[in-house]
Amino acid sequence: PGKYTQVITYRGHSNERIDISFKYSAAFTKTISIRGRP
């Protein structure tokens, strides 16, 4: 996640950064949820 955030920040757009960040966060949370539950 850190690397992705860095790349997004490097790109520049704040709106895009927030949108992509939220997308990655949701995907990461989903992965954790699925992994956490059997």
Buried (B, 14 or more C-beta within 10 A) or exposed (E): EEEEBEEBEEEEEEEEBEEBBEEBEEEEEEEEEEEEEE
